[in-house]
Amino acid sequence: MHFSLSINTNRLIIPPTIPSSILNRFIEIELTKGSSQSSFVIFLAKTRRFFVPIEIRKALHLQHNDQIKVNLQPLQNTLRTPILIKDKKFDFLSSVPITTLSGYSVLVLPKRNNLLCWYSSQGRPNELLIKRFADPLKIARFIGYYQAESGKSKLFPRRGRELNFTNTKLTLIQDFLSLSQKFLDITLWHVTISYNKNVQPKFINDLIHTFVDYGLLQKNIHTRIATRIKNYTIKTYISNSVLAETIALTSNKLQNYLATQQNFPLFIEFMKAYIAGDGTFFSKRDKYGSLHSRLILHEQYYGSILLLEKIMKNHGFSGRIRKHATKNLYLFITIINWDFLFLLLQYDLLALTPNHKEKLINALLTHKNYHSLKYILDLPSRFSYTELKLNCSRKGWLNKRIREGLIAQTQDQTYILTLKGIRTKELLNKLPC
């Protein structure tokens, strides 16, 4: 549909000769001035009016009384897929909302391997370009960080909703930003460093340079002095409602998937990041010498902690939910015995928290079961009873390992390490002697 207009204001009107069938639809508008062309997307309401974005006005050097040619092309919104992971790839088309929480329709257009997302509201939101397909393991870890350390999905005037992540550990922030690069342009991120006035200015300047080295734009890095902060805290954020709601929907879908389907690789990546952001592991002995270990997950909302409980139980970890005694938090507490300590080591769930992993290793090395199982380290995959006696003379040791499924007796009266025994030996070898 073609027609010509004279520029009188920045808000133009579609002539009544254009059929009303194009109203209340997403439209791509192409403007031509001389030999220059530029296009943009709008939602054309029944008023027939549309606003020319400032970047288009600058690109075409539009002036008052300029004559322009207008071409209207109705757009077909892409249907969302219900499949979260297909052919070992995460599909973001499954998570882009059909409408925003404020009720605006969201347009999605495929652009090669990307998705162009946009919605119409008061003002003009920025278009969002995200990669459609990504590595599921990277997305699972990203969502683990997001679920642990993101803020509320609050609607800000003239900015929309935020995708944000707040922490003080640079290693976690760098990992979070690096993971976001798998589907986003990293230059979209903004950073606010809030710090106590006693913090040295050089330290803050070094932080700024660190984020520039990560790939962020220096103009998007902000600082402010805060009185209620001991040292400093760092908030990374992108103001874009479609992105914020897409990630929130991704988190909800992924967690519901993990609560009903056993997928250990995804579970491990999700929980590693979640524990790094909002988990606690401690292990100590009481006055009688008994070892007590706990893994605690924190959530602000009861529905969220219930979902985490289902995820943990679906992947072998039992526990209970408790309300925090003084804070508005819900806790999922896993009482860790030897089997669960071994699971934490096997899945390496504390990989992103070195202090917690050190406590885990110490708990394993001082556990009575370790002193019994460590004899497996000196055994070959196949051995005789005589070879066993050279390494371990403890009465009943062999029969107990057979009952546990770590060792099996063969027909020729020799013994072999089972697959479980071999895996146990591999895990024990990870522990420092």
PLY file of the C-alpha trace (Angstrom):
ply
format ascii 1.0
element vertex 433
property float x
property float y
property float z
element edge 432
property int vertex1
property int vertex2
end_header
0.00 0.00 0.00
1.67 3.18 -1.22
0.87 6.85 -0.78
2.66 10.19 -0.38
2.59 12.69 2.48
3.90 16.10 3.35
5.71 16.35 6.68
3.91 18.87 8.89
4.46 17.28 12.32
6.17 14.20 13.66
2.77 12.52 13.95
1.31 11.49 10.59
-2.12 10.26 9.53
-2.93 7.38 7.17
-5.29 8.68 4.42
-8.90 7.42 4.54
-8.41 5.90 1.07
-6.29 3.16 2.66
-8.57 0.19 3.60
-9.50 -0.20 7.25
-8.38 -3.86 7.12
-4.88 -2.73 8.10
-6.07 -1.10 11.34
-5.41 -2.65 14.76
-2.49 -4.61 13.35
1.28 -4.54 13.44
2.53 -2.71 10.35
5.99 -2.17 8.92
6.23 1.37 7.57
8.86 2.21 4.96
9.56 5.90 4.40
11.36 7.14 1.28
12.84 10.60 0.83
14.67 11.00 -2.44
17.07 8.06 -2.66
17.05 7.36 1.10
14.86 4.74 2.73
14.22 3.70 6.31
11.62 1.48 7.98
10.14 0.85 11.41
7.33 -1.14 13.03
4.16 0.26 14.59
0.84 -0.98 15.89
-1.65 0.96 13.79
-4.70 1.87 15.87
-8.10 2.89 14.52
-7.12 6.59 14.80
-4.83 5.94 11.76
-2.15 8.10 13.36
1.48 7.08 13.76
4.60 8.71 15.14
7.89 8.79 13.24
10.68 7.70 15.65
13.49 10.17 16.21
16.14 7.81 14.83
14.17 7.57 11.55
13.80 11.36 11.36
17.55 11.73 11.82
18.39 9.00 9.31
16.25 10.62 6.59
17.00 14.21 7.66
13.27 14.95 7.69
12.35 18.64 7.67
9.08 20.57 7.76
7.17 20.37 4.41
9.32 17.50 3.10
7.52 15.18 0.67
7.91 11.49 1.49
6.64 8.25 0.04
5.04 5.78 2.47
4.75 2.02 1.99
2.64 -0.02 4.44
3.27 -3.74 4.91
1.03 -5.70 7.34
3.05 -8.08 9.51
2.17 -11.61 10.57
2.97 -12.28 14.23
4.99 -15.47 14.73
3.19 -18.27 16.55
4.89 -19.29 19.80
6.15 -22.85 20.10
5.20 -24.92 23.17
8.51 -26.85 23.02
11.15 -25.48 25.40
14.09 -27.61 24.22
14.27 -29.07 20.72
17.18 -30.94 19.11
19.34 -30.17 22.17
18.78 -26.43 21.73
16.83 -24.03 23.91
14.16 -22.20 21.88
13.38 -18.68 23.14
10.29 -18.58 20.90
8.65 -20.74 23.57
9.14 -18.01 26.19
8.37 -14.70 24.49
4.97 -13.64 25.92
1.97 -13.17 23.64
1.03 -10.05 25.62
2.91 -8.07 28.26
1.74 -8.01 31.87
0.26 -4.59 31.07
-1.87 -6.10 28.30
0.02 -4.97 25.16
0.40 -7.43 22.27
3.97 -8.55 21.59
5.17 -8.85 18.00
7.81 -11.47 17.17
9.48 -11.60 13.76
12.15 -14.13 12.74
15.35 -12.47 11.53
17.71 -15.24 10.35
18.76 -16.92 13.63
17.32 -14.10 15.76
13.93 -12.97 17.02
12.89 -9.33 16.67
10.49 -8.53 19.53
8.50 -5.35 19.98
5.28 -4.10 21.55
3.31 -0.87 21.30
2.66 1.22 24.38
2.75 4.84 25.44
6.00 6.26 24.13
7.97 3.91 21.90
9.75 0.93 23.49
13.04 -0.16 21.97
13.01 -3.14 19.66
14.63 -6.23 21.17
16.78 -8.62 19.18
17.56 -11.97 20.83
18.99 -15.19 19.44
16.31 -17.79 18.98
18.39 -20.86 19.85
20.94 -21.26 22.65
22.76 -23.94 24.61
20.29 -25.31 27.23
23.04 -25.77 29.83
24.10 -22.11 29.52
20.48 -20.96 29.79
19.90 -23.20 32.84
22.87 -21.63 34.65
21.75 -18.13 33.63
18.25 -18.83 34.98
19.74 -20.19 38.21
21.49 -16.86 38.78
18.36 -14.97 37.76
16.09 -16.90 40.12
18.47 -16.39 43.03
19.43 -12.73 42.62
16.89 -10.91 40.46
14.55 -8.28 41.87
10.80 -7.88 41.55
9.26 -7.34 38.11
8.32 -3.74 38.88
6.96 -1.44 36.18
9.00 1.79 36.01
7.53 4.92 34.37
8.91 5.50 30.85
11.32 2.56 31.29
9.12 -0.53 31.49
10.18 -3.57 33.47
13.76 -4.51 34.31
15.81 -7.63 33.96
18.30 -7.26 36.79
20.93 -9.10 38.82
22.43 -7.78 42.05
25.55 -9.17 43.72
28.98 -8.18 45.02
31.06 -11.09 43.68
32.69 -10.10 40.41
33.24 -13.72 39.38
29.48 -14.40 39.54
28.57 -11.13 37.82
31.07 -11.82 35.04
29.68 -15.33 34.58
26.11 -13.98 34.49
26.99 -11.36 31.87
28.99 -13.87 29.84
26.03 -16.28 29.80
23.71 -13.48 28.64
25.96 -12.99 25.61
24.76 -16.35 24.31
21.45 -14.70 23.37
21.81 -10.93 23.95
23.98 -7.98 22.94
26.09 -7.35 26.07
26.14 -3.59 25.40
22.45 -3.46 26.41
23.44 -3.91 30.06
23.58 -1.02 32.50
25.44 -1.12 35.83
24.86 0.83 39.02
27.62 0.61 41.65
26.32 1.71 45.06
29.06 2.21 47.62
29.79 3.53 51.08
31.58 6.87 51.17
34.50 5.18 52.96
35.31 3.07 49.91
38.36 4.39 48.07
37.60 6.16 44.74
40.38 4.16 43.05
38.56 0.93 43.89
35.35 2.22 42.25
37.30 3.39 39.18
38.87 -0.06 38.91
35.38 -1.60 39.02
34.26 0.66 36.19
37.25 -0.36 34.06
36.52 -4.01 34.85
32.99 -3.73 33.42
34.30 -1.90 30.36
36.69 -4.83 29.87
33.70 -7.17 30.07
32.26 -5.37 27.03
29.81 -2.91 28.62
29.56 0.69 27.44
31.12 3.18 29.85
28.16 5.55 29.44
25.94 2.77 30.87
27.98 2.44 34.08
26.72 4.60 36.95
27.87 5.12 40.54
26.18 6.48 43.65
26.98 6.85 47.34
24.66 4.90 49.66
24.53 5.12 53.44
23.12 1.68 54.32
25.78 -0.32 52.47
28.82 -1.63 54.33
31.14 -1.60 51.31
29.54 -1.77 47.88
26.94 -3.62 45.83
26.54 -3.96 42.07
23.28 -4.02 40.16
23.25 -4.97 36.48
20.03 -4.33 34.57
18.32 -3.88 31.20
15.13 -1.83 31.01
12.96 -3.71 28.53
9.57 -5.17 29.43
9.59 -7.86 26.73
13.04 -9.09 27.79
12.18 -9.02 31.52
8.95 -10.94 30.97
10.60 -13.38 28.54
13.26 -14.32 31.11
10.65 -14.57 33.88
8.59 -16.91 31.69
11.73 -18.89 30.82
12.51 -19.30 34.52
9.00 -20.48 35.29
8.93 -22.97 32.40
12.40 -24.34 33.11
11.69 -24.86 36.80
8.38 -26.57 36.10
10.19 -28.80 33.60
12.84 -29.74 36.19
10.12 -30.36 38.80
8.46 -32.99 36.61
11.28 -34.35 34.40
14.62 -35.73 35.51
17.31 -33.93 33.55
20.48 -34.02 35.62
22.71 -31.88 33.33
20.15 -29.04 33.38
19.50 -29.53 37.11
23.22 -29.34 37.91
23.77 -26.12 35.96
20.64 -24.49 37.39
21.40 -25.46 40.99
25.11 -24.55 40.83
24.16 -20.98 39.95
21.22 -20.85 42.35
23.34 -22.04 45.29
26.06 -19.52 44.38
23.49 -16.72 44.52
21.05 -17.76 47.24
22.23 -20.96 48.88
24.15 -21.81 52.04
26.12 -24.93 52.94
27.52 -25.48 56.42
28.96 -28.43 58.28
30.02 -28.63 61.92
30.45 -31.09 64.77
28.53 -30.88 68.01
30.04 -31.35 71.47
29.62 -35.12 71.12
31.61 -35.22 67.89
28.65 -35.86 65.59
28.82 -34.22 62.15
25.86 -32.05 61.11
25.67 -30.77 57.52
22.97 -28.64 55.89
22.23 -27.24 52.44
19.78 -24.33 52.68
18.03 -22.57 49.79
16.31 -19.20 50.32
13.22 -17.78 48.60
11.02 -14.78 49.29
7.80 -16.38 48.08
6.19 -19.60 49.31
5.21 -20.67 45.78
8.84 -20.35 44.66
10.20 -22.44 47.53
7.57 -25.11 46.85
8.76 -25.33 43.25
12.40 -25.59 44.38
11.42 -28.37 46.77
9.87 -30.33 43.89
12.98 -29.80 41.76
15.30 -31.00 44.53
13.19 -34.05 45.41
12.83 -34.97 41.73
16.64 -35.16 41.53
17.35 -37.11 44.70
17.51 -34.49 47.49
14.96 -34.64 50.30
14.33 -31.84 52.78
11.74 -29.65 54.45
10.41 -26.10 54.13
10.64 -23.68 57.05
9.77 -20.01 57.54
12.74 -17.90 58.61
12.47 -16.91 62.26
13.14 -13.18 61.77
13.16 -12.44 58.02
10.46 -12.57 55.36
12.04 -15.64 53.77
11.21 -19.28 53.22
13.94 -21.91 53.52
14.34 -25.33 51.97
16.62 -27.26 54.30
18.30 -30.47 53.20
19.82 -32.49 56.04
22.97 -33.89 54.46
24.09 -37.41 55.35
26.97 -39.26 53.69
24.92 -40.13 50.59
23.88 -36.50 50.07
27.43 -35.25 50.70
28.54 -37.65 48.01
25.78 -36.36 45.68
26.99 -32.77 46.17
30.49 -33.91 45.24
29.27 -36.03 42.30
27.17 -33.21 40.81
29.74 -30.55 41.83
26.86 -28.30 42.93
29.19 -26.10 45.00
31.62 -25.44 42.13
30.83 -21.71 41.99
31.27 -21.16 45.76
34.85 -22.11 46.75
34.28 -21.56 50.47
31.27 -23.90 50.48
33.14 -26.50 48.44
36.02 -26.39 50.93
33.54 -27.11 53.74
32.09 -30.01 51.72
35.51 -31.57 51.16
36.36 -31.21 54.85
33.03 -32.82 55.81
33.73 -35.77 53.48
37.31 -36.26 54.67
36.30 -36.27 58.34
33.22 -38.48 57.87
33.45 -42.00 59.32
32.35 -43.48 55.98
35.37 -41.98 54.24
37.75 -43.78 56.59
36.01 -47.01 55.66
35.66 -46.43 51.90
39.16 -45.04 51.34
40.54 -48.59 51.03
38.83 -48.79 47.62
41.44 -46.32 46.36
44.16 -48.96 46.64
42.16 -51.71 44.92
42.44 -52.55 41.20
39.28 -53.12 39.16
39.73 -56.91 39.68
41.39 -58.36 42.78
41.68 -61.48 44.92
40.85 -61.86 48.60
44.58 -62.03 49.34
45.16 -58.65 47.64
42.30 -57.20 49.66
43.81 -58.40 52.95
47.03 -56.59 52.10
45.13 -53.29 51.88
42.36 -53.76 54.43
42.22 -56.20 57.33
39.01 -54.83 58.83
36.54 -57.58 59.62
33.34 -57.49 57.60
34.57 -54.73 55.27
34.22 -56.79 52.09
30.71 -58.06 52.86
29.51 -54.54 53.62
30.86 -53.23 50.31
29.14 -56.12 48.51
25.82 -55.24 50.19
26.29 -51.60 49.13
26.78 -52.70 45.52
30.34 -51.39 45.27
32.01 -54.79 44.90
30.80 -58.04 43.31
32.15 -61.61 43.51
32.84 -63.45 40.26
32.46 -67.17 39.49
36.22 -67.75 39.73
36.15 -66.48 43.34
37.80 -63.16 42.55
36.22 -59.75 43.14
35.55 -56.77 40.88
34.57 -53.17 41.39
31.05 -52.59 40.06
30.17 -49.51 38.00
29.01 -47.92 41.26
32.30 -48.90 42.89
34.34 -47.48 40.00
32.36 -44.22 40.17
32.87 -44.07 43.95
36.61 -44.57 43.49
36.70 -41.77 40.89
34.90 -39.41 43.27
37.15 -40.32 46.21
40.16 -39.60 44.01
38.90 -36.02 43.66
39.40 -35.48 47.39
42.81 -34.28 48.60
44.77 -36.97 50.43
0 1
1 2
2 3
3 4
4 5
5 6
6 7
7 8
8 9
9 10
10 11
11 12
12 13
13 14
14 15
15 16
16 17
17 18
18 19
19 20
20 21
21 22
22 23
23 24
24 25
25 26
26 27
27 28
28 29
29 30
30 31
31 32
32 33
33 34
34 35
35 36
36 37
37 38
38 39
39 40
40 41
41 42
42 43
43 44
44 45
45 46
46 47
47 48
48 49
49 50
50 51
51 52
52 53
53 54
54 55
55 56
56 57
57 58
58 59
59 60
60 61
61 62
62 63
63 64
64 65
65 66
66 67
67 68
68 69
69 70
70 71
71 72
72 73
73 74
74 75
75 76
76 77
77 78
78 79
79 80
80 81
81 82
82 83
83 84
84 85
85 86
86 87
87 88
88 89
89 90
90 91
91 92
92 93
93 94
94 95
95 96
96 97
97 98
98 99
99 100
100 101
101 102
102 103
103 104
104 105
105 106
106 107
107 108
108 109
109 110
110 111
111 112
112 113
113 114
114 115
115 116
116 117
117 118
118 119
119 120
120 121
121 122
122 123
123 124
124 125
125 126
126 127
127 128
128 129
129 130
130 131
131 132
132 133
133 134
134 135
135 136
136 137
137 138
138 139
139 140
140 141
141 142
142 143
143 144
144 145
145 146
146 147
147 148
148 149
149 150
150 151
151 152
152 153
153 154
154 155
155 156
156 157
157 158
158 159
159 160
160 161
161 162
162 163
163 164
164 165
165 166
166 167
167 168
168 169
169 170
170 171
171 172
172 173
173 174
174 175
175 176
176 177
177 178
178 179
179 180
180 181
181 182
182 183
183 184
184 185
185 186
186 187
187 188
188 189
189 190
190 191
191 192
192 193
193 194
194 195
195 196
196 197
197 198
198 199
199 200
200 201
201 202
202 203
203 204
204 205
205 206
206 207
207 208
208 209
209 210
210 211
211 212
212 213
213 214
214 215
215 216
216 217
217 218
218 219
219 220
220 221
221 222
222 223
223 224
224 225
225 226
226 227
227 228
228 229
229 230
230 231
231 232
232 233
233 234
234 235
235 236
236 237
237 238
238 239
239 240
240 241
241 242
242 243
243 244
244 245
245 246
246 247
247 248
248 249
249 250
250 251
251 252
252 253
253 254
254 255
255 256
256 257
257 258
258 259
259 260
260 261
261 262
262 263
263 264
264 265
265 266
266 267
267 268
268 269
269 270
270 271
271 272
272 273
273 274
274 275
275 276
276 277
277 278
278 279
279 280
280 281
281 282
282 283
283 284
284 285
285 286
286 287
287 288
288 289
289 290
290 291
291 292
292 293
293 294
294 295
295 296
296 297
297 298
298 299
299 300
300 301
301 302
302 303
303 304
304 305
305 306
306 307
307 308
308 309
309 310
310 311
311 312
312 313
313 314
314 315
315 316
316 317
317 318
318 319
319 320
320 321
321 322
322 323
323 324
324 325
325 326
326 327
327 328
328 329
329 330
330 331
331 332
332 333
333 334
334 335
335 336
336 337
337 338
338 339
339 340
340 341
341 342
342 343
343 344
344 345
345 346
346 347
347 348
348 349
349 350
350 351
351 352
352 353
353 354
354 355
355 356
356 357
357 358
358 359
359 360
360 361
361 362
362 363
363 364
364 365
365 366
366 367
367 368
368 369
369 370
370 371
371 372
372 373
373 374
374 375
375 376
376 377
377 378
378 379
379 380
380 381
381 382
382 383
383 384
384 385
385 386
386 387
387 388
388 389
389 390
390 391
391 392
392 393
393 394
394 395
395 396
396 397
397 398
398 399
399 400
400 401
401 402
402 403
403 404
404 405
405 406
406 407
407 408
408 409
409 410
410 411
411 412
412 413
413 414
414 415
415 416
416 417
417 418
418 419
419 420
420 421
421 422
422 423
423 424
424 425
425 426
426 427
427 428
428 429
429 430
430 431
431 432
